[in-house]
């Protein structure tokens, strides 16, 4: 039990959170308040308190803004703020935003100019979210998202990056600089290590462009051949050479696959529709290496630990005991599920 070890203070905290949420929610709120009390006991420096205070306020507000849109799929779209309309990637980004909005997705960008503005222009204000970063320069929100209730201004890059991943279901990387690469590597790392749910990560180029070619060649020749990533890790990302191809890749990832959740030692892969038994048998043959020894992939319904997600209870599932290490192969499993499910 995480407490202040002061009975009077613990009682005050318990009274303060009484009536909020369910018992688990109250426990989490209690632990947060205990941490605040302990920061005081630790004589935490003013600078550290300012950092924690700003980050907590920033995240609380962002969660509140995103909450009404949690049921809508979102793509985090990155690219240079310095590219003008004359750059060949600009119209591709516009068309990508339009196609994703047409498919009922929301486009999240850093809210600035360049590729970010292009994505919002394509998607339109209604289907756009902005996560602006407060900087001495390049900090003005583009006119599409400016003054919109879905524009969030972040002080810290780390809270902004957390929100981009937490609140989105796909990553689209257009030509860009350090910021684009930073967000791209964040997405790759989190999926590769299982710290983020699997998602489509698409490097988007123009039909005749070669912006991403040197980087992807480096992945192959230096990282994969040098055994710094495993061959299945290359399945975490894909290259698209048009807005249409990028949009199709992202939507295809969710053609049959819906989402996943860990419950104890089981992994529940939620599906839009069930797979036939022959398809499940094929998965067991092809992905035996993903499973704990002596276990198989089985069809099933919602697990007891999923009762809090009431809107997902009726979705069919594949239940397995995943080895919790080969996340590139888990992405391959999802692509295979989509392939098998669209054939039946």
FIVEXSE-997460 format. One record per residue (C-alpha): residue in one letter; residue number from 1; z, x, y. Coordinates in nm, 3 decimals, padded with zeros to 5 digits. Example, Ala and Ser with C-alpha at 12.3 -4.5 7.8 and 13.67 -1.06 7.14 Angstrom:
- resn | resi | c3 | c1 | c2
- A | 1 | 00.780 | 01.230 | -00.450
- S | 2 | 00.714 | 01.367 | -00.106
***
This chain:
- resn | resi | c3 | c1 | c2
- X | 1 | 00.000 | 00.000 | 00.000
- X | 2 | -00.109 | 00.143 | 00.334
- X | 3 | 00.176 | 00.078 | 00.579
- X | 4 | 00.347 | 00.230 | 00.882
- X | 5 | 00.666 | 00.278 | 00.674
- X | 6 | 00.845 | 00.089 | 00.950
- X | 7 | 00.949 | -00.255 | 00.827
- X | 8 | 00.970 | -00.410 | 01.174
- X | 9 | 00.625 | -00.284 | 01.277
- X | 10 | 00.470 | -00.386 | 00.943
- X | 11 | 00.610 | -00.738 | 00.991
- X | 12 | 00.463 | -00.757 | 01.341
- X | 13 | 00.123 | -00.650 | 01.211
- X | 14 | 00.139 | -00.907 | 00.929
- X | 15 | 00.212 | -01.183 | 01.181
- X | 16 | -00.069 | -01.061 | 01.405
- X | 17 | -00.338 | -01.094 | 01.135
- X | 18 | -00.198 | -01.409 | 00.975
- X | 19 | -00.465 | -01.677 | 00.969
- X | 20 | -00.764 | -01.442 | 00.990
- X | 21 | -01.006 | -01.464 | 00.696
- X | 22 | -00.906 | -01.444 | 00.332
- X | 23 | -00.634 | -01.218 | 00.183
- X | 24 | -00.876 | -00.926 | 00.143
- X | 25 | -00.991 | -00.956 | 00.505
- X | 26 | -00.630 | -00.963 | 00.621
- X | 27 | -00.556 | -00.653 | 00.418
- X | 28 | -00.844 | -00.468 | 00.584
- X | 29 | -00.735 | -00.579 | 00.932
- X | 30 | -00.381 | -00.472 | 00.849
- X | 31 | -00.495 | -00.126 | 00.742
- X | 32 | -00.696 | -00.085 | 01.062
- X | 33 | -00.394 | -00.174 | 01.274
- X | 34 | -00.179 | 00.063 | 01.070
- X | 35 | -00.431 | 00.338 | 01.142
- X | 36 | -00.407 | 00.260 | 01.515
- X | 37 | -00.027 | 00.285 | 01.496
- X | 38 | -00.050 | 00.613 | 01.311
- X | 39 | -00.285 | 00.753 | 01.575
- X | 40 | -00.001 | 00.699 | 01.821
- X | 41 | 00.249 | 00.859 | 01.586
- X | 42 | 00.018 | 01.157 | 01.539
- X | 43 | 00.004 | 01.213 | 01.916
- X | 44 | -00.374 | 01.196 | 01.892
- X | 45 | -00.545 | 01.353 | 02.193
- X | 46 | -00.690 | 01.139 | 02.467
- X | 47 | -01.040 | 01.265 | 02.391
- X | 48 | -01.015 | 01.162 | 02.026
- X | 49 | -00.877 | 00.821 | 02.123
- X | 50 | -01.161 | 00.768 | 02.367
- X | 51 | -01.415 | 00.846 | 02.094
- X | 52 | -01.256 | 00.609 | 01.842
- X | 53 | -01.208 | 00.336 | 02.100
- X | 54 | -01.568 | 00.347 | 02.219
- X | 55 | -01.707 | 00.357 | 01.864
- X | 56 | -01.494 | 00.066 | 01.746
- X | 57 | -01.581 | -00.151 | 02.046
- X | 58 | -01.949 | -00.064 | 02.007
- X | 59 | -01.958 | -00.153 | 01.638
- X | 60 | -01.754 | -00.472 | 01.681
- X | 61 | -01.993 | -00.599 | 01.945
- X | 62 | -02.302 | -00.501 | 01.744
- X | 63 | -02.174 | -00.676 | 01.429
- X | 64 | -02.121 | -00.991 | 01.638
- X | 65 | -02.477 | -00.978 | 01.776
- X | 66 | -02.640 | -00.909 | 01.437
- X | 67 | -02.435 | -01.165 | 01.243
- X | 68 | -02.653 | -01.476 | 01.315
- X | 69 | -02.959 | -01.281 | 01.194
- X | 70 | -02.815 | -01.135 | 00.873
- X | 71 | -03.026 | -01.370 | 00.660
- X | 72 | -03.350 | -01.237 | 00.811
- X | 73 | -03.520 | -00.922 | 00.676
- X | 74 | -03.547 | -00.641 | 00.931
- X | 75 | -03.743 | -00.318 | 00.953
- X | 76 | -03.611 | -00.017 | 01.144
- X | 77 | -03.911 | 00.128 | 01.324
- X | 78 | -03.907 | 00.481 | 01.470
- X | 79 | -04.153 | 00.686 | 01.673
- X | 80 | -04.191 | 00.886 | 01.992
- X | 81 | -04.098 | 00.732 | 02.325
- X | 82 | -04.349 | 00.967 | 02.491
- X | 83 | -04.669 | 00.835 | 02.338
- X | 84 | -04.890 | 00.630 | 02.569
- X | 85 | -05.128 | 00.346 | 02.498
- X | 86 | -05.407 | 00.602 | 02.469
- X | 87 | -05.252 | 00.762 | 02.161
- X | 88 | -05.415 | 00.634 | 01.837
- X | 89 | -05.071 | 00.556 | 01.686
- X | 90 | -04.989 | 00.307 | 01.965
- X | 91 | -05.218 | 00.021 | 01.853
- X | 92 | -05.118 | 00.084 | 01.491
- X | 93 | -04.752 | 00.036 | 01.590
- X | 94 | -04.841 | -00.281 | 01.782
- X | 95 | -05.026 | -00.424 | 01.483
- X | 96 | -04.744 | -00.328 | 01.247
- X | 97 | -04.493 | -00.514 | 01.463
- X | 98 | -04.722 | -00.817 | 01.473
- X | 99 | -04.770 | -00.821 | 01.095
- X | 100 | -04.398 | -00.788 | 01.023
- X | 101 | -04.312 | -01.071 | 01.264
- X | 102 | -04.587 | -01.281 | 01.107
- X | 103 | -04.412 | -01.226 | 00.773
- X | 104 | -04.084 | -01.349 | 00.928
- X | 105 | -03.931 | -01.004 | 00.962
- X | 106 | -03.748 | -00.873 | 01.268
- X | 107 | -03.845 | -00.534 | 01.415
- X | 108 | -03.556 | -00.308 | 01.524
- X | 109 | -03.642 | -00.012 | 01.748
- X | 110 | -03.459 | 00.220 | 01.983
- X | 111 | -03.574 | -00.016 | 02.262
- X | 112 | -03.736 | 00.254 | 02.475
- X | 113 | -04.103 | 00.315 | 02.560
- X | 114 | -04.389 | 00.458 | 02.351
- X | 115 | -04.397 | 00.359 | 01.985
- X | 116 | -04.079 | 00.155 | 02.027
- X | 117 | -04.236 | -00.054 | 02.302
- X | 118 | -04.555 | -00.092 | 02.098
- X | 119 | -04.361 | -00.228 | 01.799
- X | 120 | -04.182 | -00.479 | 02.020
- X | 121 | -04.506 | -00.581 | 02.189
- X | 122 | -04.654 | -00.660 | 01.850
- X | 123 | -04.349 | -00.843 | 01.720
- X | 124 | -04.272 | -01.028 | 02.042
- X | 125 | -03.934 | -01.076 | 02.206
- X | 126 | -03.811 | -01.337 | 01.958
- X | 127 | -03.864 | -01.107 | 01.657
- X | 128 | -03.733 | -00.791 | 01.825
- X | 129 | -03.396 | -00.616 | 01.821
- X | 130 | -03.314 | -00.315 | 02.037
- X | 131 | -03.061 | -00.038 | 01.979
- X | 132 | -03.078 | 00.160 | 02.300
- X | 133 | -02.899 | 00.493 | 02.344
- X | 134 | -02.744 | 00.572 | 02.680
- X | 135 | -02.896 | 00.901 | 02.795
- X | 136 | -02.944 | 01.072 | 03.132
- X | 137 | -03.319 | 01.019 | 03.074
- X | 138 | -03.543 | 00.793 | 02.860
- X | 139 | -03.266 | 00.535 | 02.855
- X | 140 | -03.431 | 00.228 | 03.010
- X | 141 | -03.505 | -00.054 | 02.770
- X | 142 | -03.869 | -00.155 | 02.748
- X | 143 | -03.964 | -00.482 | 02.923
- X | 144 | -04.009 | -00.672 | 02.595
- X | 145 | -03.642 | -00.641 | 02.497
- X | 146 | -03.478 | -00.572 | 02.835
- X | 147 | -03.196 | -00.818 | 02.918
- X | 148 | -03.237 | -00.988 | 02.580
- X | 149 | -02.920 | -01.087 | 02.395
- X | 150 | -03.048 | -00.884 | 02.097
- X | 151 | -03.042 | -00.559 | 02.298
- X | 152 | -02.742 | -00.340 | 02.217
- X | 153 | -02.660 | -00.029 | 02.420
- X | 154 | -02.499 | 00.251 | 02.220
- X | 155 | -02.300 | 00.544 | 02.355
- X | 156 | -02.308 | 00.747 | 02.034
- X | 157 | -02.597 | 00.840 | 01.811
- X | 158 | -02.379 | 00.811 | 01.499
- X | 159 | -02.293 | 00.444 | 01.563
- X | 160 | -02.656 | 00.372 | 01.646
- X | 161 | -02.776 | 00.540 | 01.325
- X | 162 | -02.521 | 00.347 | 01.122
- X | 163 | -02.647 | 00.019 | 01.271
- X | 164 | -03.013 | 00.104 | 01.209
- X | 165 | -02.943 | 00.153 | 00.838
- X | 166 | -02.677 | -00.113 | 00.787
- X | 167 | -02.869 | -00.392 | 00.954
- X | 168 | -03.220 | -00.320 | 00.823
- X | 169 | -03.399 | -00.347 | 00.489
- X | 170 | -03.682 | -00.097 | 00.542
- X | 171 | -03.768 | 00.213 | 00.746
- X | 172 | -04.106 | 00.272 | 00.911
- X | 173 | -04.165 | 00.617 | 01.062
- X | 174 | -04.444 | 00.663 | 01.313
- X | 175 | -04.538 | 00.994 | 01.481
- X | 176 | -04.238 | 01.116 | 01.675
- X | 177 | -04.011 | 01.404 | 01.768
- X | 178 | -03.659 | 01.517 | 01.678
- X | 179 | -03.515 | 01.165 | 01.702
- X | 180 | -03.774 | 01.018 | 01.466
- X | 181 | -03.724 | 01.301 | 01.217
- X | 182 | -03.347 | 01.262 | 01.242
- X | 183 | -03.363 | 00.892 | 01.162
- X | 184 | -03.616 | 00.955 | 00.886
- X | 185 | -03.404 | 01.219 | 00.714
- X | 186 | -03.098 | 00.997 | 00.750
- X | 187 | -03.278 | 00.718 | 00.563
- X | 188 | -03.403 | 00.956 | 00.293
- X | 189 | -03.062 | 01.118 | 00.243
- X | 190 | -02.869 | 00.792 | 00.223
- X | 191 | -03.104 | 00.640 | -00.034
- X | 192 | -03.123 | 00.964 | -00.237
- X | 193 | -02.742 | 00.984 | -00.257
- X | 194 | -02.678 | 00.614 | -00.310
- X | 195 | -02.492 | 00.575 | 00.020
- X | 196 | -02.747 | 00.312 | 00.118
- X | 197 | -02.907 | 00.044 | -00.093
- X | 198 | -03.263 | 00.126 | -00.203
- X | 199 | -03.522 | 00.046 | 00.062
- X | 200 | -03.889 | 00.115 | 00.129
- X | 201 | -03.929 | 00.421 | 00.355
- X | 202 | -04.285 | 00.448 | 00.485
- X | 203 | -04.439 | 00.733 | 00.684
- X | 204 | -04.707 | 00.561 | 00.891
- X | 205 | -05.014 | 00.750 | 01.016
- X | 206 | -05.346 | 00.649 | 01.165
- X | 207 | -05.648 | 00.611 | 00.933
- X | 208 | -05.776 | 00.961 | 01.014
- X | 209 | -05.443 | 01.108 | 01.123
- X | 210 | -05.263 | 01.403 | 00.968
- X | 211 | -04.934 | 01.389 | 01.155
- X | 212 | -04.720 | 01.356 | 00.840
- X | 213 | -04.937 | 01.571 | 00.612
- X | 214 | -04.760 | 01.906 | 00.675
- X | 215 | -04.415 | 01.752 | 00.628
- X | 216 | -04.504 | 01.573 | 00.305
- X | 217 | -04.675 | 01.888 | 00.179
- X | 218 | -04.352 | 02.075 | 00.255
- X | 219 | -04.160 | 01.817 | 00.051
- X | 220 | -04.392 | 01.877 | -00.245
- X | 221 | -04.436 | 02.255 | -00.232
- X | 222 | -04.096 | 02.366 | -00.109
- X | 223 | -03.843 | 02.098 | -00.195
- X | 224 | -03.977 | 01.952 | -00.519
- X | 225 | -04.135 | 02.266 | -00.665
- X | 226 | -03.830 | 02.463 | -00.553
- X | 227 | -03.613 | 02.213 | -00.744
- X | 228 | -03.422 | 02.118 | -00.430
- X | 229 | -03.511 | 01.755 | -00.493
- X | 230 | -03.601 | 01.596 | -00.825
- X | 231 | -03.951 | 01.462 | -00.897
- X | 232 | -03.830 | 01.097 | -00.883
- X | 233 | -03.695 | 01.160 | -00.531
- X | 234 | -04.056 | 01.156 | -00.414
- X | 235 | -04.060 | 00.785 | -00.502
- X | 236 | -03.811 | 00.721 | -00.222
- X | 237 | -04.087 | 00.745 | 00.040
- X | 238 | -04.454 | 00.652 | 00.074
- X | 239 | -04.740 | 00.727 | 00.311
- X | 240 | -04.945 | 00.454 | 00.477
- X | 241 | -05.259 | 00.507 | 00.686
- X | 242 | -05.275 | 00.170 | 00.857
- X | 243 | -05.047 | -00.100 | 00.988
- X | 244 | -05.168 | -00.333 | 00.713
- X | 245 | -05.091 | -00.084 | 00.437
- X | 246 | -04.743 | -00.013 | 00.576
- X | 247 | -04.657 | -00.382 | 00.610
- X | 248 | -04.784 | -00.455 | 00.259
- X | 249 | -04.580 | -00.171 | 00.108
- X | 250 | -04.260 | -00.297 | 00.268
- X | 251 | -04.315 | -00.658 | 00.168
- X | 252 | -04.418 | -00.560 | -00.185
- X | 253 | -04.082 | -00.386 | -00.234
- X | 254 | -03.920 | -00.729 | -00.201
- X | 255 | -04.187 | -00.926 | -00.387
- X | 256 | -03.955 | -00.979 | -00.687
- X | 257 | -03.656 | -00.758 | -00.608
- X | 258 | -03.408 | -00.920 | -00.369
- X | 259 | -03.098 | -00.701 | -00.344
- X | 260 | -02.830 | -00.535 | -00.555
- X | 261 | -02.455 | -00.514 | -00.582
- X | 262 | -02.207 | -00.306 | -00.779
- X | 263 | -01.930 | -00.499 | -00.952
- X | 264 | -01.694 | -00.267 | -01.137
- X | 265 | -01.904 | -00.055 | -01.373
- X | 266 | -02.196 | -00.301 | -01.361
- X | 267 | -02.495 | -00.310 | -01.130
- X | 268 | -02.641 | -00.654 | -01.059
- X | 269 | -03.002 | -00.642 | -00.945
- X | 270 | -03.078 | -00.978 | -00.785
- X | 271 | -03.435 | -01.109 | -00.825
- X | 272 | -03.648 | -01.365 | -00.644
- X | 273 | -03.752 | -01.498 | -00.985
- X | 274 | -03.670 | -01.404 | -01.345
- X | 275 | -03.860 | -01.151 | -01.553
- X | 276 | -03.990 | -01.251 | -01.893
- X | 277 | -03.819 | -01.090 | -02.193
- X | 278 | -04.118 | -00.865 | -02.260
- X | 279 | -04.083 | -00.723 | -01.910
- X | 280 | -03.712 | -00.654 | -01.959
- X | 281 | -03.790 | -00.484 | -02.291
- X | 282 | -04.039 | -00.261 | -02.108
- X | 283 | -03.774 | -00.167 | -01.852
- X | 284 | -03.532 | -00.072 | -02.130
- X | 285 | -03.794 | 00.156 | -02.284
- X | 286 | -03.902 | 00.318 | -01.959
- X | 287 | -03.567 | 00.356 | -01.784
- X | 288 | -03.328 | 00.440 | -02.067
- X | 289 | -03.236 | 00.760 | -01.880
- X | 290 | -03.086 | 00.552 | -01.596
- X | 291 | -02.836 | 00.379 | -01.823
- X | 292 | -02.498 | 00.483 | -01.949
- X | 293 | -02.510 | 00.575 | -02.318
- X | 294 | -02.528 | 00.278 | -02.552
- X | 295 | -02.603 | 00.019 | -02.283
- X | 296 | -02.915 | -00.185 | -02.199
- X | 297 | -03.063 | -00.385 | -01.915
- X | 298 | -02.990 | -00.753 | -01.971
- X | 299 | -03.079 | -01.074 | -01.787
- X | 300 | -02.783 | -01.262 | -01.642
- X | 301 | -02.634 | -01.469 | -01.364
- X | 302 | -02.396 | -01.395 | -01.080
- X | 303 | -02.102 | -01.173 | -01.172
- X | 304 | -01.743 | -01.282 | -01.088
- X | 305 | -01.723 | -01.022 | -00.811
- X | 306 | -02.017 | -01.178 | -00.626
- X | 307 | -01.853 | -01.511 | -00.546
- X | 308 | -01.828 | -01.429 | -00.174
- X | 309 | -02.208 | -01.438 | -00.141
- X | 310 | -02.251 | -01.809 | -00.199
- X | 311 | -02.615 | -01.824 | -00.089
- X | 312 | -02.714 | -01.575 | -00.363
- X | 313 | -02.536 | -01.736 | -00.657
- X | 314 | -02.846 | -01.900 | -00.805
- X | 315 | -03.066 | -01.590 | -00.804
- X | 316 | -03.147 | -01.449 | -01.151
- X | 317 | -03.018 | -01.100 | -01.220
- X | 318 | -03.071 | -00.792 | -01.428
- X | 319 | -02.735 | -00.647 | -01.528
- X | 320 | -02.703 | -00.280 | -01.619
- X | 321 | -02.460 | 00.009 | -01.626
- X | 322 | -02.629 | 00.258 | -01.396
- X | 323 | -02.542 | 00.628 | -01.428
- X | 324 | -02.480 | 00.644 | -01.050
- X | 325 | -02.672 | 00.968 | -01.000
- X | 326 | -03.049 | 00.919 | -01.036
- X | 327 | -03.118 | 00.713 | -00.725
- X | 328 | -03.483 | 00.817 | -00.706
- X | 329 | -03.526 | 00.665 | -01.051
- X | 330 | -03.346 | 00.352 | -00.934
- X | 331 | -03.612 | 00.314 | -00.664
- X | 332 | -03.877 | 00.361 | -00.933
- X | 333 | -03.707 | 00.088 | -01.137
- X | 334 | -03.730 | -00.151 | -00.843
- X | 335 | -04.100 | -00.078 | -00.791
- X | 336 | -04.155 | -00.138 | -01.165
- X | 337 | -03.965 | -00.468 | -01.151
- X | 338 | -04.192 | -00.582 | -00.870
- X | 339 | -04.498 | -00.476 | -01.067
- X | 340 | -04.390 | -00.657 | -01.383
- X | 341 | -04.273 | -00.964 | -01.193
- X | 342 | -04.597 | -01.013 | -01.008
- X | 343 | -04.795 | -00.991 | -01.331
- X | 344 | -04.610 | -01.278 | -01.499
***
